[in-house]
Amino acid sequence: MGSYLSVPAYFTSRDL
């Protein structure tokens, strides 16, 4: 799980 501080990072964190 990544960080959800950013909008694009939010979707990326779900993939990670």
C-alpha positions as YAML, in Angstrom:
chain: A
units: angstrom
residues:
- id: 1
  name: MET
  ca: [0.00, 0.00, 0.00]
- id: 2
  name: GLY
  ca: [1.33, 3.44, -0.96]
- id: 3
  name: SER
  ca: [0.37, 6.88, 0.21]
- id: 4
  name: TYR
  ca: [-2.98, 8.48, -0.59]
- id: 5
  name: LEU
  ca: [-1.82, 12.07, -0.10]
- id: 6
  name: SER
  ca: [-2.25, 12.71, -3.82]
- id: 7
  name: VAL
  ca: [-5.13, 11.94, -6.16]
- id: 8
  name: PRO
  ca: [-3.05, 9.86, -8.65]
- id: 9
  name: ALA
  ca: [-1.17, 8.26, -5.76]
- id: 10
  name: TYR
  ca: [-4.50, 7.20, -4.25]
- id: 11
  name: PHE
  ca: [-5.25, 4.85, -7.13]
- id: 12
  name: THR
  ca: [-1.59, 3.77, -7.24]
- id: 13
  name: SER
  ca: [-1.63, 2.86, -3.56]
- id: 14
  name: ARG
  ca: [-4.54, 0.49, -4.21]
- id: 15
  name: ASP
  ca: [-2.56, -1.28, -6.91]
- id: 16
  name: LEU
  ca: [0.53, -1.51, -4.70]
...
